[in-house]
């Protein structure tokens, strides 16, 4: 019988993430999974990784779409929004991938998923509605997804410092 560290290394190789610096949230999730279920077999672990990623993407989409609609009055839902796709093809990857317009994500990290979903919704709002969203109130520039202390944020590239964090992508998160 191996220990947690050995199991974790095997599972990260299984999902093609071995050697990457993973966020604490993902490592904690893996530790909790191991504590609760022991050595989950590789196929089951890949399914759990995919299930978590897809659930995070659905939740992130609701958050970002609501924020976009509140800011612009334009919806990113319904028949017009055909850009979100959940793909599980074992021939391409051991885990599922969420495609949102041209962004994609395949990790159960809430910040990375939120960032990818925000990029996809932003791309949709800009291409479908011809609206720049979101915009920095100080510099009147479109914002870009970034990360600050493992939090997905909207960043502006304007100003003397050549950029600053404007706000968290999730309006419920205070920086």
N, C-alpha and C positions, 0 to 999 in steps of 0.2 A: 504494500500500500504506500502510495506517495503522500507528500504533504501538500498544503495549499499552494506554496510557491511553485512546485513542480506542475501541479494541475493548472494553475494560472498560466504558466509559460506555455503549456500544451494548448490550452484553449485560445490564447492570443495568437499562436501560430495557426491554429485552425481558422481563425477569422482574418488572417493576414495582417495582424497588428503587432506582431512580435517585434520588439526593439523600439517601438514608438513610445513617446512620452504621452501617456494617457492621462486625462483629467482625473482628479481624485474621485469625482462622482462615479466614474466607470469602475475604478478599482474598488471602491466601497461596495458598489452593486455586486461585483464578482465575489467579494469576501462574504457578503450577506447571503448570496446564493449558495456558496460553498458551506457556510455555517448551517444553513437550513436543510440542504439536500445532499451534502457531501460531494463526491466526485461525479458531477453530472457528465454523462457521455458526450462526446464531441458533437454528434448530430443534434442532440437535444439542446446543447449549449448554443449552437448556431441558430436553432429555432427561437430560443429565448432572446438572443441578441437581436434577431430580426423583429420579433414581436415587440420588444421594448422600443426599438428604433421607430417602427411604424406607429406605435401608440404616441411616442413623443412628437412625431411629425404631425399627427392629426391634431393634437393639443396645440402645438405651435402654430399650425395653420389657422385655427380658430382665433388665437390671440392676435396674430399678425393681420389677418383679414379684417378683424374687428377694428384694430388700430388704424389700418389704411382707410377703412370706410368712415371712421369718425373724423379723420384728418382731411379727407378729400371729398367725402360724400359719394364716392364711387365704390361699387361692390367688386369683390374678387371671388365671387361665387356664381353658381348657376351654370347655365349652358355656355356662357362666354368663357368660363375658366376651365379649360380642358388640359391644363398643363401639369397637374399633379398625378403622378403615377407610382404605384407601389409594385416593384418588380422583385420576384423571387425566382431566379433561374440558376440552379446549382451548376449548370455548365459554365456560367459566367463568373460566379462568386459563391463562396460558401454561405454568405448571408444576403439578405434582401437589401435592395437599394431604393431609396425614395428619390424620384426625379421631380423637380419643381421648376418648370420652364427649363433654363439651361443649367441650373444648380442641381447638385445631387449630394446625398448623404447616406452613409451606411454604418453609422456608429450610434450606440445608445448613450451619447453625451448630450444632455439637454441644451447646452449652449451652442454646440456645433449644429445640432438639428435646427434650433431656433434661427441661427444665422443663415443656414442654407434656405430655410423656408422664407425668411425675410427677403433674401435676394431674389427668390422666385416670384414672390408676390410683388415686390418692387418692380421687377422686370415686366410682369403682367400689367400692372397699373400704368407703367410708362408706355408700353407698346399698345395696349388695348384702349386705354382712356386718354392717352397723350397728356398725362399729368406727371410732373416730376414729384416724386414722393419718396421719403420725407425730405424736407428742406430745412437747412440751418437758418434760424431766424436772424442770427447775427450777420451771416455772410451771404445769405440768399443763394446758397448752393445746394445741390442735391447731396444727400448723405450716403455713406457707404457702410457696409457691415464691417465691424471689427470686434475685437475681444479685449476686455479689460478685467483682470482678476477673475478669469474663467466665467465672465458674464458677456453675453452677446449684446453689443452696443451699436448705436448709430454714431458714426464719426464724420466730422467735417474736415476737409483738406484745406480750408481757408485759414486766414489769420497769420500773424507774424510767426507763430510757432509751427507753421506748416501742418496744422491739424490739431483737433481737440475732440474729446468725447462730448457728444451733445446730450445723449440719454441712453438708458437701457432700451433694448428693443421691446421687451415686455414692459408695458406701462406700470405693472404692479411692482416692479423691482426698482428700488431707489439706490442710486450710487452714492 
